[in-house]
Amino acid sequence: MKSDLTGLEQKVEQFLAFCQSLRAENQALRGRVEGLETERLQLVNKIATASTRLEALMDKLPEE
């Protein structure tokens, strides 16, 4: 009986450690997603700026 409880206790401790590692991994992934979303917005803004500048340059080209 005591060995059953000891085994169960070890399994519970392993499970709790696993949950903690998943929680840490989840937090790290959320931070990475946030950083990637910020980077994506910056790239979208750069593309919009480049597109606007390109359109302005094309408007300056003489008509054939």
N, CA, C, O and CB atoms as a CASP TS submission, in Angstrom:
PFRMAT TS
TARGET T0000
AUTHOR 0000-0000-0000
METHOD Language model
MODEL 1
PARENT N/A
ATOM      1  N   MET     1       0.820  -1.193   0.000  1.00  0.00           N
ATOM      2  CA  MET     1       0.000   0.000   0.000  1.00  0.00           C
ATOM      3  C   MET     1       0.860   1.250   0.000  1.00  0.00           C
ATOM      4  O   MET     1       0.593   2.204  -0.730  1.00  0.00           O
ATOM      5  CB  MET     1      -0.931   0.002   1.195  1.00  0.00           C
ATOM      6  N   LYS     2       1.921   1.232   0.849  1.00  0.00           N
ATOM      7  CA  LYS     2       2.791   2.403   0.923  1.00  0.00           C
ATOM      8  C   LYS     2       3.519   2.620  -0.397  1.00  0.00           C
ATOM      9  O   LYS     2       3.705   3.757  -0.830  1.00  0.00           O
ATOM     10  CB  LYS     2       3.802   2.250   2.065  1.00  0.00           C
ATOM     11  N   SER     3       3.929   1.529  -1.034  1.00  0.00           N
ATOM     12  CA  SER     3       4.625   1.659  -2.310  1.00  0.00           C
ATOM     13  C   SER     3       3.681   2.204  -3.390  1.00  0.00           C
ATOM     14  O   SER     3       4.118   2.929  -4.284  1.00  0.00           O
ATOM     15  CB  SER     3       5.206   0.298  -2.742  1.00  0.00           C
ATOM     16  N   ASP     4       2.393   1.859  -3.309  1.00  0.00           N
ATOM     17  CA  ASP     4       1.403   2.399  -4.245  1.00  0.00           C
ATOM     18  C   ASP     4       1.277   3.910  -4.084  1.00  0.00           C
ATOM     19  O   ASP     4       1.211   4.654  -5.062  1.00  0.00           O
ATOM     20  CB  ASP     4       0.033   1.728  -4.031  1.00  0.00           C
ATOM     21  N   LEU     5       1.247   4.345  -2.823  1.00  0.00           N
ATOM     22  CA  LEU     5       1.142   5.782  -2.560  1.00  0.00           C
ATOM     23  C   LEU     5       2.406   6.510  -2.995  1.00  0.00           C
ATOM     24  O   LEU     5       2.338   7.616  -3.529  1.00  0.00           O
ATOM     25  CB  LEU     5       0.875   6.037  -1.073  1.00  0.00           C
ATOM     26  N   THR     6       3.546   5.897  -2.768  1.00  0.00           N
ATOM     27  CA  THR     6       4.815   6.504  -3.186  1.00  0.00           C
ATOM     28  C   THR     6       4.864   6.620  -4.704  1.00  0.00           C
ATOM     29  O   THR     6       5.292   7.643  -5.237  1.00  0.00           O
ATOM     30  CB  THR     6       6.019   5.675  -2.670  1.00  0.00           C
ATOM     31  N   GLY     7       4.433   5.589  -5.392  1.00  0.00           N
ATOM     32  CA  GLY     7       4.400   5.629  -6.851  1.00  0.00           C
ATOM     33  C   GLY     7       3.442   6.691  -7.365  1.00  0.00           C
ATOM     34  O   GLY     7       3.742   7.400  -8.325  1.00  0.00           O
ATOM     35  N   LEU     8       2.293   6.793  -6.722  1.00  0.00           N
ATOM     36  CA  LEU     8       1.311   7.800  -7.108  1.00  0.00           C
ATOM     37  C   LEU     8       1.864   9.202  -6.856  1.00  0.00           C
ATOM     38  O   LEU     8       1.689  10.110  -7.669  1.00  0.00           O
ATOM     39  CB  LEU     8      -0.009   7.594  -6.338  1.00  0.00           C
ATOM     40  N   GLU     9       2.526   9.356  -5.728  1.00  0.00           N
ATOM     41  CA  GLU     9       3.120  10.653  -5.399  1.00  0.00           C
ATOM     42  C   GLU     9       4.163  11.059  -6.448  1.00  0.00           C
ATOM     43  O   GLU     9       4.217  12.219  -6.856  1.00  0.00           O
ATOM     44  CB  GLU     9       3.765  10.607  -3.998  1.00  0.00           C
ATOM     45  N   GLN    10       4.970  10.123  -6.870  1.00  0.00           N
ATOM     46  CA  GLN    10       5.971  10.409  -7.890  1.00  0.00           C
ATOM     47  C   GLN    10       5.315  10.795  -9.223  1.00  0.00           C
ATOM     48  O   GLN    10       5.772  11.712  -9.906  1.00  0.00           O
ATOM     49  CB  GLN    10       6.887   9.194  -8.082  1.00  0.00           C
ATOM     50  N   LYS    11       4.260  10.096  -9.577  1.00  0.00           N
ATOM     51  CA  LYS    11       3.551  10.407 -10.826  1.00  0.00           C
ATOM     52  C   LYS    11       2.916  11.798 -10.762  1.00  0.00           C
ATOM     53  O   LYS    11       2.933  12.541 -11.743  1.00  0.00           O
ATOM     54  CB  LYS    11       2.468   9.342 -11.112  1.00  0.00           C
ATOM     55  N   VAL    12       2.360  12.140  -9.608  1.00  0.00           N
ATOM     56  CA  VAL    12       1.762  13.468  -9.441  1.00  0.00           C
ATOM     57  C   VAL    12       2.849  14.537  -9.544  1.00  0.00           C
ATOM     58  O   VAL    12       2.641  15.570 -10.180  1.00  0.00           O
ATOM     59  CB  VAL    12       1.019  13.573  -8.076  1.00  0.00           C
ATOM     60  N   GLU    13       3.996  14.300  -8.930  1.00  0.00           N
ATOM     61  CA  GLU    13       5.104  15.259  -9.005  1.00  0.00           C
ATOM     62  C   GLU    13       5.597  15.412 -10.441  1.00  0.00           C
ATOM     63  O   GLU    13       5.895  16.523 -10.880  1.00  0.00           O
ATOM     64  CB  GLU    13       6.263  14.814  -8.093  1.00  0.00           C
ATOM     65  N   GLN    14       5.683  14.311 -11.169  1.00  0.00           N
ATOM     66  CA  GLN    14       6.083  14.383 -12.580  1.00  0.00           C
ATOM     67  C   GLN    14       5.057  15.160 -13.385  1.00  0.00           C
ATOM     68  O   GLN    14       5.413  15.978 -14.233  1.00  0.00           O
ATOM     69  CB  GLN    14       6.261  12.973 -13.170  1.00  0.00           C
ATOM     70  N   PHE    15       3.791  14.905 -13.122  1.00  0.00           N
ATOM     71  CA  PHE    15       2.727  15.601 -13.823  1.00  0.00           C
ATOM     72  C   PHE    15       2.788  17.102 -13.551  1.00  0.00           C
ATOM     73  O   PHE    15       2.636  17.906 -14.471  1.00  0.00           O
ATOM     74  CB  PHE    15       1.367  15.041 -13.414  1.00  0.00           C
ATOM     75  N   LEU    16       3.008  17.481 -12.293  1.00  0.00           N
ATOM     76  CA  LEU    16       3.099  18.900 -11.941  1.00  0.00           C
ATOM     77  C   LEU    16       4.318  19.556 -12.599  1.00  0.00           C
ATOM     78  O   LEU    16       4.243  20.696 -13.056  1.00  0.00           O
ATOM     79  CB  LEU    16       3.171  19.066 -10.412  1.00  0.00           C
ATOM     80  N   ALA    17       5.424  18.840 -12.642  1.00  0.00           N
ATOM     81  CA  ALA    17       6.619  19.372 -13.305  1.00  0.00           C
ATOM     82  C   ALA    17       6.363  19.547 -14.803  1.00  0.00           C
ATOM     83  O   ALA    17       6.782  20.537 -15.402  1.00  0.00           O
ATOM     84  CB  ALA    17       7.833  18.437 -13.074  1.00  0.00           C
ATOM     85  N   PHE    18       5.677  18.583 -15.393  1.00  0.00           N
ATOM     86  CA  PHE    18       5.334  18.672 -16.814  1.00  0.00           C
ATOM     87  C   PHE    18       4.416  19.865 -17.076  1.00  0.00           C
ATOM     88  O   PHE    18       4.611  20.598 -18.046  1.00  0.00           O
ATOM     89  CB  PHE    18       4.660  17.370 -17.288  1.00  0.00           C
ATOM     90  N   CYS    19       3.417  20.058 -16.214  1.00  0.00           N
ATOM     91  CA  CYS    19       2.507  21.211 -16.351  1.00  0.00           C
ATOM     92  C   CYS    19       3.279  22.519 -16.239  1.00  0.00           C
ATOM     93  O   CYS    19       3.017  23.465 -16.982  1.00  0.00           O
ATOM     94  CB  CYS    19       1.392  21.160 -15.278  1.00  0.00           C
ATOM     95  N   GLN    20       4.216  22.572 -15.323  1.00  0.00           N
ATOM     96  CA  GLN    20       5.022  23.788 -15.152  1.00  0.00           C
ATOM     97  C   GLN    20       5.866  24.053 -16.390  1.00  0.00           C
ATOM     98  O   GLN    20       5.988  25.200 -16.822  1.00  0.00           O
ATOM     99  CB  GLN    20       5.927  23.670 -13.910  1.00  0.00           C
ATOM    100  N   SER    21       6.449  23.010 -16.964  1.00  0.00           N
ATOM    101  CA  SER    21       7.257  23.205 -18.167  1.00  0.00           C
ATOM    102  C   SER    21       6.390  23.643 -19.346  1.00  0.00           C
ATOM    103  O   SER    21       6.815  24.461 -20.161  1.00  0.00           O
ATOM    104  CB  SER    21       8.012  21.915 -18.518  1.00  0.00           C
ATOM    105  N   LEU    22       5.181  23.101 -19.436  1.00  0.00           N
ATOM    106  CA  LEU    22       4.263  23.521 -20.500  1.00  0.00           C
ATOM    107  C   LEU    22       3.839  24.974 -20.308  1.00  0.00           C
ATOM    108  O   LEU    22       3.709  25.722 -21.277  1.00  0.00           O
ATOM    109  CB  LEU    22       3.023  22.609 -20.535  1.00  0.00           C
ATOM    110  N   ARG    23       3.628  25.366 -19.070  1.00  0.00           N
ATOM    111  CA  ARG    23       3.252  26.751 -18.777  1.00  0.00           C
ATOM    112  C   ARG    23       4.385  27.694 -19.187  1.00  0.00           C
ATOM    113  O   ARG    23       4.127  28.742 -19.779  1.00  0.00           O
ATOM    114  CB  ARG    23       2.919  26.924 -17.268  1.00  0.00           C
ATOM    115  N   ALA    24       5.618  27.340 -18.885  1.00  0.00           N
ATOM    116  CA  ALA    24       6.764  28.166 -19.256  1.00  0.00           C
ATOM    117  C   ALA    24       6.920  28.233 -20.778  1.00  0.00           C
ATOM    118  O   ALA    24       7.190  29.296 -21.338  1.00  0.00           O
ATOM    119  CB  ALA    24       8.048  27.616 -18.614  1.00  0.00           C
ATOM    120  N   GLU    25       6.749  27.093 -21.434  1.00  0.00           N
ATOM    121  CA  GLU    25       6.846  27.063 -22.890  1.00  0.00           C
ATOM    122  C   GLU    25       5.745  27.910 -23.520  1.00  0.00           C
ATOM    123  O   GLU    25       5.993  28.640 -24.479  1.00  0.00           O
ATOM    124  CB  GLU    25       6.767  25.617 -23.406  1.00  0.00           C
ATOM    125  N   ASN    26       4.543  27.816 -22.988  1.00  0.00           N
ATOM    126  CA  ASN    26       3.417  28.601 -23.484  1.00  0.00           C
ATOM    127  C   ASN    26       3.706  30.094 -23.349  1.00  0.00           C
ATOM    128  O   ASN    26       3.437  30.869 -24.267  1.00  0.00           O
ATOM    129  CB  ASN    26       2.129  28.234 -22.728  1.00  0.00           C
ATOM    130  N   GLN    27       4.248  30.491 -22.213  1.00  0.00           N
ATOM    131  CA  GLN    27       4.580  31.901 -21.983  1.00  0.00           C
ATOM    132  C   GLN    27       5.643  32.365 -22.976  1.00  0.00           C
ATOM    133  O   GLN    27       5.550  33.468 -23.514  1.00  0.00           O
ATOM    134  CB  GLN    27       5.071  32.118 -20.532  1.00  0.00           C
ATOM    135  N   ALA    28       6.646  31.534 -23.219  1.00  0.00           N
ATOM    136  CA  ALA    28       7.691  31.886 -24.179  1.00  0.00           C
ATOM    137  C   ALA    28       7.110  32.013 -25.584  1.00  0.00           C
ATOM    138  O   ALA    28       7.471  32.927 -26.325  1.00  0.00           O
ATOM    139  CB  ALA    28       8.817  30.837 -24.161  1.00  0.00           C
ATOM    140  N   LEU    29       6.221  31.110 -25.949  1.00  0.00           N
ATOM    141  CA  LEU    29       5.598  31.160 -27.271  1.00  0.00           C
ATOM    142  C   LEU    29       4.707  32.391 -27.421  1.00  0.00           C
ATOM    143  O   LEU    29       4.666  33.003 -28.488  1.00  0.00           O
ATOM    144  CB  LEU    29       4.783  29.891 -27.520  1.00  0.00           C
ATOM    145  N   ARG    30       4.008  32.748 -26.374  1.00  0.00           N
ATOM    146  CA  ARG    30       3.187  33.967 -26.425  1.00  0.00           C
ATOM    147  C   ARG    30       4.068  35.198 -26.635  1.00  0.00           C
ATOM    148  O   ARG    30       3.709  36.098 -27.393  1.00  0.00           O
ATOM    149  CB  ARG    30       2.356  34.120 -25.127  1.00  0.00           C
ATOM    150  N   GLY    31       5.201  35.238 -25.974  1.00  0.00           N
ATOM    151  CA  GLY    31       6.137  36.347 -26.169  1.00  0.00           C
ATOM    152  C   GLY    31       6.665  36.386 -27.588  1.00  0.00           C
ATOM    153  O   GLY    31       6.803  37.460 -28.174  1.00  0.00           O
ATOM    154  N   ARG    32       6.959  35.229 -28.140  1.00  0.00           N
ATOM    155  CA  ARG    32       7.454  35.161 -29.515  1.00  0.00           C
ATOM    156  C   ARG    32       6.389  35.614 -30.509  1.00  0.00           C
ATOM    157  O   ARG    32       6.682  36.340 -31.459  1.00  0.00           O
ATOM    158  CB  ARG    32       7.908  33.737 -29.849  1.00  0.00           C
ATOM    159  N   VAL    33       5.153  35.181 -30.279  1.00  0.00           N
ATOM    160  CA  VAL    33       4.048  35.586 -31.151  1.00  0.00           C
ATOM    161  C   VAL    33       3.883  37.107 -31.101  1.00  0.00           C
ATOM    162  O   VAL    33       3.691  37.750 -32.133  1.00  0.00           O
ATOM    163  CB  VAL    33       2.726  34.878 -30.734  1.00  0.00           C
ATOM    164  N   GLU    34       3.956  37.664 -29.922  1.00  0.00           N
ATOM    165  CA  GLU    34       3.821  39.113 -29.779  1.00  0.00           C
ATOM    166  C   GLU    34       4.920  39.834 -30.559  1.00  0.00           C
ATOM    167  O   GLU    34       4.656  40.823 -31.242  1.00  0.00           O
ATOM    168  CB  GLU    34       3.867  39.517 -28.291  1.00  0.00           C
ATOM    169  N   GLY    35       6.138  39.341 -30.455  1.00  0.00           N
ATOM    170  CA  GLY    35       7.247  39.939 -31.196  1.00  0.00           C
ATOM    171  C   GLY    35       7.066  39.812 -32.696  1.00  0.00           C
ATOM    172  O   GLY    35       7.348  40.750 -33.441  1.00  0.00           O
ATOM    173  N   LEU    36       6.600  38.662 -33.138  1.00  0.00           N
ATOM    174  CA  LEU    36       6.377  38.458 -34.576  1.00  0.00           C
ATOM    175  C   LEU    36       5.231  39.316 -35.100  1.00  0.00           C
ATOM    176  O   LEU    36       5.280  39.794 -36.234  1.00  0.00           O
ATOM    177  CB  LEU    36       6.089  36.985 -34.862  1.00  0.00           C
ATOM    178  N   GLU    37       4.201  39.515 -34.282  1.00  0.00           N
ATOM    179  CA  GLU    37       3.102  40.380 -34.696  1.00  0.00           C
ATOM    180  C   GLU    37       3.580  41.822 -34.838  1.00  0.00           C
ATOM    181  O   GLU    37       3.182  42.523 -35.768  1.00  0.00           O
ATOM    182  CB  GLU    37       1.944  40.298 -33.691  1.00  0.00           C
ATOM    183  N   THR    38       4.424  42.257 -33.927  1.00  0.00           N
ATOM    184  CA  THR    38       4.993  43.604 -34.011  1.00  0.00           C
ATOM    185  C   THR    38       5.838  43.744 -35.265  1.00  0.00           C
ATOM    186  O   THR    38       5.739  44.739 -35.984  1.00  0.00           O
ATOM    187  CB  THR    38       5.837  43.918 -32.764  1.00  0.00           C
ATOM    188  N   GLU    39       6.664  42.748 -35.521  1.00  0.00           N
ATOM    189  CA  GLU    39       7.505  42.768 -36.719  1.00  0.00           C
ATOM    190  C   GLU    39       6.645  42.783 -37.991  1.00  0.00           C
ATOM    191  O   GLU    39       6.960  43.494 -38.945  1.00  0.00           O
ATOM    192  CB  GLU    39       8.451  41.547 -36.730  1.00  0.00           C
ATOM    193  N   ARG    40       5.578  42.009 -38.001  1.00  0.00           N
ATOM    194  CA  ARG    40       4.685  41.967 -39.164  1.00  0.00           C
ATOM    195  C   ARG    40       4.069  43.335 -39.420  1.00  0.00           C
ATOM    196  O   ARG    40       3.999  43.780 -40.565  1.00  0.00           O
ATOM    197  CB  ARG    40       3.577  40.918 -38.960  1.00  0.00           C
ATOM    198  N   LEU    41       3.622  44.008 -38.358  1.00  0.00           N
ATOM    199  CA  LEU    41       3.047  45.343 -38.523  1.00  0.00           C
ATOM    200  C   LEU    41       4.072  46.327 -39.080  1.00  0.00           C
ATOM    201  O   LEU    41       3.743  47.160 -39.924  1.00  0.00           O
ATOM    202  CB  LEU    41       2.505  45.855 -37.189  1.00  0.00           C
ATOM    203  N   GLN    42       5.300  46.229 -38.611  1.00  0.00           N
ATOM    204  CA  GLN    42       6.358  47.101 -39.128  1.00  0.00           C
ATOM    205  C   GLN    42       6.586  46.834 -40.609  1.00  0.00           C
ATOM    206  O   GLN    42       6.749  47.771 -41.391  1.00  0.00           O
ATOM    207  CB  GLN    42       7.669  46.894 -38.340  1.00  0.00           C
ATOM    208  N   LEU    43       6.598  45.578 -40.995  1.00  0.00           N
ATOM    209  CA  LEU    43       6.802  45.229 -42.404  1.00  0.00           C
ATOM    210  C   LEU    43       5.625  45.693 -43.264  1.00  0.00           C
ATOM    211  O   LEU    43       5.827  46.162 -44.384  1.00  0.00           O
ATOM    212  CB  LEU    43       6.997  43.711 -42.556  1.00  0.00           C
ATOM    213  N   VAL    44       4.415  45.569 -42.756  1.00  0.00           N
ATOM    214  CA  VAL    44       3.239  46.042 -43.489  1.00  0.00           C
ATOM    215  C   VAL    44       3.341  47.544 -43.715  1.00  0.00           C
ATOM    216  O   VAL    44       3.034  48.038 -44.800  1.00  0.00           O
ATOM    217  CB  VAL    44       1.937  45.697 -42.725  1.00  0.00           C
ATOM    218  N   ASN    45       3.774  48.269 -42.685  1.00  0.00           N
ATOM    219  CA  ASN    45       3.936  49.714 -42.817  1.00  0.00           C
ATOM    220  C   ASN    45       5.024  50.066 -43.824  1.00  0.00           C
ATOM    221  O   ASN    45       4.865  51.004 -44.605  1.00  0.00           O
ATOM    222  CB  ASN    45       4.261  50.334 -41.463  1.00  0.00           C
ATOM    223  N   LYS    46       6.120  49.327 -43.814  1.00  0.00           N
ATOM    224  CA  LYS    46       7.193  49.575 -44.783  1.00  0.00           C
ATOM    225  C   LYS    46       6.716  49.320 -46.208  1.00  0.00           C
ATOM    226  O   LYS    46       7.039  50.078 -47.122  1.00  0.00           O
ATOM    227  CB  LYS    46       8.411  48.694 -44.472  1.00  0.00           C
ATOM    228  N   ILE    47       5.954  48.260 -46.391  1.00  0.00           N
ATOM    229  CA  ILE    47       5.427  47.940 -47.722  1.00  0.00           C
ATOM    230  C   ILE    47       4.479  49.044 -48.182  1.00  0.00           C
ATOM    231  O   ILE    47       4.525  49.455 -49.341  1.00  0.00           O
ATOM    232  CB  ILE    47       4.697  46.567 -47.712  1.00  0.00           C
ATOM    233  N   ALA    48       3.629  49.523 -47.293  1.00  0.00           N
ATOM    234  CA  ALA    48       2.703  50.599 -47.648  1.00  0.00           C
ATOM    235  C   ALA    48       3.463  51.864 -48.025  1.00  0.00           C
ATOM    236  O   ALA    48       3.104  52.538 -48.990  1.00  0.00           O
ATOM    237  CB  ALA    48       1.742  50.887 -46.486  1.00  0.00           C
ATOM    238  N   THR    49       4.506  52.189 -47.274  1.00  0.00           N
ATOM    239  CA  THR    49       5.321  53.366 -47.575  1.00  0.00           C
ATOM    240  C   THR    49       6.011  53.208 -48.922  1.00  0.00           C
ATOM    241  O   THR    49       6.024  54.135 -49.731  1.00  0.00           O
ATOM    242  CB  THR    49       6.362  53.602 -46.469  1.00  0.00           C
ATOM    243  N   ALA    50       6.583  52.034 -49.160  1.00  0.00           N
ATOM    244  CA  ALA    50       7.262  51.784 -50.434  1.00  0.00           C
ATOM    245  C   ALA    50       6.272  51.855 -51.591  1.00  0.00           C
ATOM    246  O   ALA    50       6.596  52.392 -52.651  1.00  0.00           O
ATOM    247  CB  ALA    50       7.960  50.410 -50.417  1.00  0.00           C
ATOM    248  N   SER    51       5.083  51.325 -51.399  1.00  0.00           N
ATOM    249  CA  SER    51       4.066  51.359 -52.439  1.00  0.00           C
ATOM    250  C   SER    51       3.666  52.791 -52.755  1.00  0.00           C
ATOM    251  O   SER    51       3.535  53.153 -53.924  1.00  0.00           O
ATOM    252  CB  SER    51       2.842  50.550 -52.018  1.00  0.00           C
ATOM    253  N   THR    52       3.473  53.603 -51.734  1.00  0.00           N
ATOM    254  CA  THR    52       3.117  55.012 -51.923  1.00  0.00           C
ATOM    255  C   THR    52       4.220  55.754 -52.661  1.00  0.00           C
ATOM    256  O   THR    52       3.944  56.529 -53.577  1.00  0.00           O
ATOM    257  CB  THR    52       2.842  55.684 -50.572  1.00  0.00           C
ATOM    258  N   ARG    53       5.455  55.524 -52.271  1.00  0.00           N
ATOM    259  CA  ARG    53       6.584  56.185 -52.935  1.00  0.00           C
ATOM    260  C   ARG    53       6.707  55.739 -54.385  1.00  0.00           C
ATOM    261  O   ARG    53       6.996  56.552 -55.262  1.00  0.00           O
ATOM    262  CB  ARG    53       7.891  55.896 -52.189  1.00  0.00           C
ATOM    263  N   LEU    54       6.489  54.457 -54.641  1.00  0.00           N
ATOM    264  CA  LEU    54       6.566  53.937 -56.001  1.00  0.00           C
ATOM    265  C   LEU    54       5.470  54.544 -56.878  1.00  0.00           C
ATOM    266  O   LEU    54       5.715  54.911 -58.027  1.00  0.00           O
ATOM    267  CB  LEU    54       6.455  52.404 -55.995  1.00  0.00           C
ATOM    268  N   GLU    55       4.267  54.646 -56.327  1.00  0.00           N
ATOM    269  CA  GLU    55       3.177  55.271 -57.080  1.00  0.00           C
ATOM    270  C   GLU    55       3.497  56.732 -57.397  1.00  0.00           C
ATOM    271  O   GLU    55       3.221  57.209 -58.498  1.00  0.00           O
ATOM    272  CB  GLU    55       1.859  55.177 -56.293  1.00  0.00           C
ATOM    273  N   ALA    56       4.078  57.435 -56.432  1.00  0.00           N
ATOM    274  CA  ALA    56       4.448  58.840 -56.658  1.00  0.00           C
ATOM    275  C   ALA    56       5.507  58.939 -57.751  1.00  0.00           C
ATOM    276  O   ALA    56       5.442  59.839 -58.587  1.00  0.00           O
ATOM    277  CB  ALA    56       4.967  59.488 -55.351  1.00  0.00           C
ATOM    278  N   LEU    57       6.470  58.039 -57.758  1.00  0.00           N
ATOM    279  CA  LEU    57       7.499  58.044 -58.798  1.00  0.00           C
ATOM    280  C   LEU    57       6.898  57.717 -60.164  1.00  0.00           C
ATOM    281  O   LEU    57       7.273  58.313 -61.173  1.00  0.00           O
ATOM    282  CB  LEU    57       8.609  57.040 -58.457  1.00  0.00           C
ATOM    283  N   MET    58       5.977  56.781 -60.186  1.00  0.00           N
ATOM    284  CA  MET    58       5.346  56.407 -61.460  1.00  0.00           C
ATOM    285  C   MET    58       4.526  57.566 -62.012  1.00  0.00           C
ATOM    286  O   MET    58       4.460  57.750 -63.228  1.00  0.00           O
ATOM    287  CB  MET    58       4.451  55.162 -61.281  1.00  0.00           C
ATOM    288  N   ASP    59       3.893  58.357 -61.128  1.00  0.00           N
ATOM    289  CA  ASP    59       3.134  59.514 -61.570  1.00  0.00           C
ATOM    290  C   ASP    59       4.026  60.572 -62.194  1.00  0.00           C
ATOM    291  O   ASP    59       3.573  61.353 -63.031  1.00  0.00           O
ATOM    292  CB  ASP    59       2.369  60.105 -60.413  1.00  0.00           C
ATOM    293  N   LYS    60       5.293  60.604 -61.793  1.00  0.00           N
ATOM    294  CA  LYS    60       6.242  61.596 -62.324  1.00  0.00           C
ATOM    295  C   LYS    60       6.808  61.180 -63.674  1.00  0.00           C
ATOM    296  O   LYS    60       7.371  62.011 -64.386  1.00  0.00           O
ATOM    297  CB  LYS    60       7.384  61.813 -61.339  1.00  0.00           C
ATOM    298  N   LEU    61       6.672  59.920 -64.034  1.00  0.00           N
ATOM    299  CA  LEU    61       7.194  59.459 -65.320  1.00  0.00           C
ATOM    300  C   LEU    61       6.377  60.062 -66.463  1.00  0.00           C
ATOM    301  O   LEU    61       5.154  60.172 -66.372  1.00  0.00           O
ATOM    302  CB  LEU    61       7.173  57.910 -65.397  1.00  0.00           C
ATOM    303  N   PRO    62       7.059  60.448 -67.529  1.00  0.00           N
ATOM    304  CA  PRO    62       6.312  61.013 -68.653  1.00  0.00           C
ATOM    305  C   PRO    62       5.461  59.946 -69.337  1.00  0.00           C
ATOM    306  O   PRO    62       5.823  58.770 -69.384  1.00  0.00           O
ATOM    307  CB  PRO    62       7.271  61.651 -69.665  1.00  0.00           C
ATOM    308  N   GLU    63       4.338  60.384 -69.856  1.00  0.00           N
ATOM    309  CA  GLU    63       3.446  59.489 -70.600  1.00  0.00           C
ATOM    310  C   GLU    63       4.046  59.212 -71.963  1.00  0.00           C
ATOM    311  O   GLU    63       4.658  60.105 -72.550  1.00  0.00           O
ATOM    312  CB  GLU    63       2.024  60.098 -70.741  1.00  0.00           C
ATOM    313  N   GLU    64       3.895  58.025 -72.477  1.00  0.00           N
ATOM    314  CA  GLU    64       4.419  57.698 -73.814  1.00  0.00           C
ATOM    315  C   GLU    64       3.403  57.986 -74.866  1.00  0.00           C
ATOM    316  O   GLU    64       3.663  57.774 -76.050  1.00  0.00           O
ATOM    317  CB  GLU    64       4.841  56.243 -73.899  1.00  0.00           C
TER
END
